[in-house]
C-alpha cells in the first residue's frame, strides 16, 4: 500500500508551505488577465494564498501579487480574495 504524495505550495502572503488544496489560487492568464482560479486548472502562471485574513492583509500591504506577476494587479482581485475568504468561513 502506497500513500499518495500531497502537493505542497507556498503561500505568497506568509511564505509557508501548505497543501495545495487548502490554498486559493490566483492566476495570470496568457492574455495578462489576473483571475481567481476556483478549479485550480486555469491556464497560466499561478500563485497561492492562504484563506486567512492575516495572510491577505500581508499580501495586500506588500503588493505581493504585483511582484509575483510582474504587473499591476487591480484592487478588484484583492476584493475577490476577501469575498472568497468570507464565503469559506
Buried (B, 14 or more C-beta within 10 A) or exposed (E): EEEEEEEEBEBBBBEEEBEEEBBBBBBBEEEEEBBBBEEBEBEBEBBBBBBBEEBBEBBBEEEBBBEBBEEEBEEEBBEBBBEBBEEEE
